[in-house]
Amino acid sequence: YRQGLRLVEDQVDDVTSPIAGYDELNVKEIGDRLEGLSAAEIRTVREHEKRNKNRETLIEQFDRKLRAASA
């Protein structure tokens, strides 16, 4: 039962994430996909990262992109 619940959670994440398959990607792959995302999409991905793996290098990349977008 627990495993079935996890699959549903994964599907929800894929639908709401602007980067398909986000949780399977490494830091470089995610960084390569940030080009062309809106500030709102980057914020969505940043929140997902914060709640899950919370990788500082990615959070910093997201913050840099957001600062550049608002400059």
N, C-alpha and C positions, 0 to 999 in steps of 0.2 A: 504493500500500500504506500509506504513512504516513497519508494522509487517512482511510482506513478505520479505522486504529487510533485516531485522534483521536475519531471518532464514537463508538466503544465507550467511550472514557474519558468523554466528555460524558454518555452514558447512565448510566454508573455514578455520576457526580457527581449527576445529577438524582435518582437513586434514593436516594442516601444523604443528600442535602440536604433539610432540613425546608422550604426555600423553593424551590418549583418554578421552573425557569428562572433560577436565581440568577445565572449568569454573564452573562446578557443584561440584567440589571437595573442601574440606576444607584444611587448612594448613597442618594438620597431614597427610591426605590422599595423598597430593601432595608430601610431604617429604618422605613418604613411597615408592613412585614410582620413586624416583631419582636414586636409585641403578641401575647400569647397563646402564644408559644413557651416551652417549659420551659427551665430553666437548661442542661440537657444538650443540647437542640437549639441553643441559642445558642452553646454551646461548640463544637459540631460546625461550625456556620456560621463561627465565628471562626477555627477551624483551617483551614478551606477558604480563607478570605480570606487568612490569613497565608501559605499555600503558593502562592497564585496572584497576585492583584493587590496584596495587602498595602496597602490604602488606610487610612492612619492614622485618618481621620475615622470610618470604619466600625469599626475595632478599638476606638476610644474609646467608640463607642456600645455595642458589645457588652459592654465592660468595665463601663460604667455600668449596663447592664441586669443584669449578673451580680451587681454589688455590691448593687443594689436588691433582687434576688431573695434574697440571703443575709442581708439586714438584718432 
